[in-house]
């Protein structure tokens, strides 16, 4: 029950955040169901959203001139060697070079290298 309630509240937060950064517009083609957390890159050009139910990370390019989002990629549990286990939180390092995800179960932190365009590659050495 609490997971369902958090999923609803988390979804409300993510939708509100997307509407805020997009000038209170709605973009139905952007789906972020069951999202648990979001992080914006330091240059304000990439938005990352994690989904703890589907164990995935989605990234979007944020156009700072018109506020629109363009889908960049989806990283799934299979892409990271089944290491997303209720991936719950995400943070972008202040220098913008790395992104970290934190699982709710399994106490695992994953590190991703971030290229200047916002794409991510898992860093298996972390």
N, C-alpha and C positions, 0 to 999 in steps of 0.2 A: 504494500500500500504506500509506504513512504517513497519508494523508488518511483512509483507511478505519479505521486504528487510532485516529487522533485522534477520528474520529466516534464510535467505540465508547467511548473513554475520556471524551470530552465528554458523551456521552449518559449514561454512568454517573454523572458528576459532577452533571449537571442533575437526574437522577432522585434522587440522594442528597440534593441541596439541597432539592428539592421535598418529599421525605419528612421532612427535618429541620424545615423551617419549618411543615409541616403536622402536626407531632407524630408523625412516623413512620407516617403513614397513607399508603395508596396510593389514588390516584384515577384509575382506568383511562380515564375520559372525557376526561382532559387529556392530549393527545398532544404531545410535544416531541421527535419523532424528528429525528436529525441536528443537534441543537442544539450550538452551539459556545461560547456564553457567556451569562451572565445577570447582571442588575443589579437591585437593589432600590432603590426611591425612598427619599429621606431620611426621609419620614414612615412608611416601612415599609408602605405601602398598595398599591403597584403593583410587580409583578415583570415585568421585560422580558427576553425570551429571543430571541437571534438564531440563525438557521439559515443556515450558509454553503453548504449543498448546495442548498436550495430558495430561497436569497436572500430571506429574509423575517424580519420582526420580529413577535413575538407579545407581547401584554401581557395581564396577569391582575391582577384586583383581589385583594388579600390581606386577608382578614378577620382582624384582630388579636385578636378575641375567641375565635373557634373554629378559626383556622388554615386555613380552607378557601380555595381559589382559585376565582375566577369569571373565565371568559374575557372579555376586553374587546374586543380587535381584532387583526386581522392586517394588517400593512402588507407588501405584496409588492413585488417588483422593479418591476413595472408601475406601482405607485402612486407611486414615486419617480423616474419617468422613466428606468428601467433603469440606475439608479446603484448598486444593490446589486450588487457583483461579488465574490462569495465574502465576504459580510459576516461578519466574524469576531469583532469585539469590540464591546462596548457599555458605556457609562458614563453615569450620571445625575449632572448637576452637583450639587454639595452644596446649592445653594439650591433644587433641585427644579424649576427653570424650564425646563431644557433637557436633552435626551438626545442623545448623540453616538454614532454607529456608525462603525466603522473597517473598511475592506475589506482582505482579505488581498492581493488583486491590484488594481492600479490606483492604489494609494496615495491613496484618497479617504476623506475624513472628511465625514459628513453630519450636519447639525445639525437637530434637531427641537424645536419649541416644545412644551412640555408644559402642558396645562391642569390645574387643581387636582384634577380627577377622574382624571388619569393618561393621558387621550387625547393622541395626538401628531399634530402637523401639521408637515410638512417646511418648513424655513426655507430657501428658495432663495437668500436673500441671503448666506448664510454661505459 
